[in-house]
Amino acid sequence: MAAYFIFDVEIRDMGRYQEFMAGVKPALEAAGAKYLARGGAHKVLEGDWQPRRIVLPEFPSAKAAEEFYNGAVYRGLKAIRDECSSARLVLVEGV
C-alpha cells in the first residue's frame, strides 16, 4: 500500500532551502518515491489550517517512507532543511 508524507513547510532562507531541494529530489527517487505536489498554489476550503508550502511525496509503502526518513541520507538533508525552514510532517498510508 502506498504511503505519503504531507509536509507543511515555512521557508526562512530560500537560497539554503534550494540547496536542500537539490539533494532531496534524487534521494526521494532512489527511495522509489515521487512528488505528487511540491509548493503549488493551495486554498483552504474548510477549517482553520493555514498551510504555508505543501509538499506531498508518494512512497511505495509506509516502510519505505520511514526507512527514507530515518536513513543517513535524509538525516543529512534534514539538517540543512532545519537550518532554513520549519515543517509539520505527517505520514499517511493510502491507495
Backbone hydrogen bonds in HBPLUS format (Angstrom, degrees):
<---DONOR---> <-ACCEPTOR-->    atom                        ^
c    i                          cat <-CA-CA->   ^        H-A-AA   ^      H-
h    n   atom  resd res      DA  || num        DHA   H-A  angle D-A-AA Bond
n    s   type  num  typ     dist DA aas  dist angle  dist       angle   num
A0094-GLY N   A0002-ALA O   2.92 MM  92  5.52 169.2  1.93 145.3 144.7     1
A0003-ALA N   A0059-PHE O   3.09 MM  56  5.17 160.8  2.13 134.1 137.7     2
A0059-PHE N   A0003-ALA O   2.71 MM  56  5.17 172.4  1.71 164.5 165.2     3
A0004-TYR N   A0092-VAL O   2.74 MM  88  5.30 157.9  1.78 153.9 161.7     4
A0092-VAL N   A0004-TYR O   2.84 MM  88  5.30 161.6  1.88 153.3 159.6     5
A0005-PHE N   A0057-PRO O   3.22 MM  52  5.70 154.3  2.29 151.2 158.9     6
A0006-ILE N   A0090-VAL O   2.81 MM  84  5.17 153.2  1.88 150.5 158.1     7
A0090-VAL N   A0006-ILE O   3.09 MM  84  5.17 146.9  2.21 129.4 139.6     8
A0007-PHE N   A0055-VAL O   2.94 MM  48  5.00 176.2  1.94 160.5 160.2     9
A0055-VAL N   A0007-PHE O   3.13 MM  48  5.00 156.1  2.19 130.0 134.8    10
A0008-ASP N   A0088-ARG O   2.92 MM  80  5.10 151.8  2.00 147.3 151.6    11
A0088-ARG N   A0008-ASP O   2.90 MM  80  5.10 146.6  2.02 136.2 147.1    12
A0009-VAL N   A0053-ARG O   2.81 MM  44  4.96 167.3  1.83 145.8 148.6    13
A0053-ARG N   A0009-VAL O   3.02 MM  44  4.96 125.4  2.33 130.8 145.8    14
A0010-GLU N   A0086-SER O   2.80 MM  76  5.31 167.6  1.82 163.3 166.7    15
A0086-SER N   A0010-GLU O   2.94 MM  76  5.31 151.1  2.02 144.8 154.3    16
A0012-ARG N   A0084-CYS O   2.68 MM  72  5.25 162.2  1.71 151.8 155.1    17
A0013-ASP N   A0084-CYS O   3.20 MM  71  4.98 142.2  2.35 140.9 137.9    18
A0017-TYR N   A0013-ASP O   2.95 MM   4  6.14 154.6  2.01 151.0 159.3    19
A0018-GLN N   A0014-MET O   2.87 MM   4  6.02 147.1  1.97 148.3 155.3    20
A0019-GLU N   A0016-ARG O   3.09 MM   3  5.14 127.6  2.38  96.2 109.7    21
A0020-PHE N   A0016-ARG O   3.24 MM   4  6.69 149.8  2.33 143.3 150.9    22
A0021-MET N   A0017-TYR O   2.87 MM   4  6.24 160.9  1.91 153.4 158.4    23
A0022-ALA N   A0018-GLN O   2.95 MM   4  6.11 151.6  2.04 143.3 150.1    24
A0023-GLY N   A0020-PHE O   3.08 MM   3  5.38 130.8  2.34 103.4 116.0    25
A0024-VAL N   A0020-PHE O   2.87 MM   4  6.05 151.5  1.95 154.9 164.4    26
A0025-LYS N   A0021-MET O   3.32 MM   4  6.22 163.3  2.35 147.6 148.5    27
A0028-LEU N   A0024-VAL O   2.82 MM   4  5.99 155.6  1.88 155.5 160.7    28
A0029-GLU N   A0025-LYS O   3.03 MM   4  6.28 163.8  2.06 153.7 158.0    29
A0030-ALA N   A0026-PRO O   2.96 MM   4  6.11 154.0  2.03 142.4 149.0    30
A0031-ALA N   A0027-ALA O   3.17 MM   4  6.40 132.0  2.42 134.4 146.4    31
A0031-ALA N   A0028-LEU O   2.97 MM   3  5.05 131.4  2.22  97.8 111.7    32
A0033-ALA N   A0028-LEU O   2.89 MM   5  5.07 160.6  1.93 149.6 143.2    33
A0032-GLY N   A0029-GLU O   3.00 MM   3  5.07 160.0  2.04 106.9 111.7    34
A0034-LYS N   A0058-GLU O   2.99 MM  24  5.41 146.1  2.11 142.3 152.9    35
A0058-GLU N   A0034-LYS O   2.75 MM  24  5.41 166.3  1.77 160.5 161.9    36
A0036-LEU N   A0056-LEU O   2.77 MM  20  5.50 164.1  1.80 156.7 162.0    37
A0037-ALA N   A0056-LEU O   3.32 MM  19  4.95 146.3  2.44 125.0 130.6    38
A0056-LEU N   A0037-ALA O   2.78 MM  19  4.95 173.0  1.79 142.2 141.6    39
A0039-GLY N   A0054-ILE O   2.77 MM  15  5.26 174.0  1.77 159.8 160.6    40
A0065-ALA N   A0061-SER O   3.08 MM   4  6.37 154.5  2.14 144.3 151.3    41
A0066-GLU N   A0062-ALA O   2.89 MM   4  6.12 163.2  1.92 154.2 158.1    42
A0067-GLU N   A0063-LYS O   2.88 MM   4  6.06 157.1  1.93 150.7 157.6    43
A0068-PHE N   A0064-ALA O   2.98 MM   4  6.12 154.1  2.05 142.8 149.6    44
A0069-TYR N   A0065-ALA O   2.91 MM   4  6.15 169.2  1.92 152.1 154.9    45
A0070-ASN N   A0066-GLU O   2.92 MM   4  5.97 159.6  1.96 149.1 154.1    46
A0071-GLY N   A0067-GLU O   2.93 MM   4  5.64 113.8  2.38 134.0 147.7    47
A0071-GLY N   A0068-PHE O   3.21 MM   3  5.12 150.3  2.31  99.2 108.0    48
A0075-ARG N   A0071-GLY O   3.01 MM   4  6.21 156.1  2.07 151.5 159.3    49
A0076-GLY N   A0072-ALA O   3.18 MM   4  6.40 158.0  2.23 149.0 152.5    50
A0077-LEU N   A0073-VAL O   3.19 MM   4  6.53 157.5  2.24 145.5 151.9    51
A0078-LYS N   A0074-TYR O   2.61 MM   4  5.73 158.3  1.66 159.0 165.2    52
A0079-ALA N   A0075-ARG O   3.12 MM   4  6.31 143.8  2.26 139.9 147.9    53
A0080-ILE N   A0077-LEU O   3.05 MM   3  5.24 121.8  2.40  99.3 113.2    54
A0081-ARG N   A0077-LEU O   2.94 MM   4  6.33 162.3  1.97 150.5 155.8    55
A0082-ASP N   A0078-LYS O   2.73 MM   4  5.91 159.8  1.77 154.7 159.2    56
A0083-GLU N   A0079-ALA O   3.29 MM   4  6.43 137.0  2.49 133.3 142.9    57
A0083-GLU N   A0080-ILE O   3.08 MM   3  5.24 131.5  2.32 100.4 113.5    58
A0084-CYS N   A0081-ARG O   3.19 MM   3  5.49 134.3  2.41 102.9 114.1    59
A0085-SER N   A0081-ARG O   2.90 MM   4  5.73 122.4  2.24 153.4 167.0    60
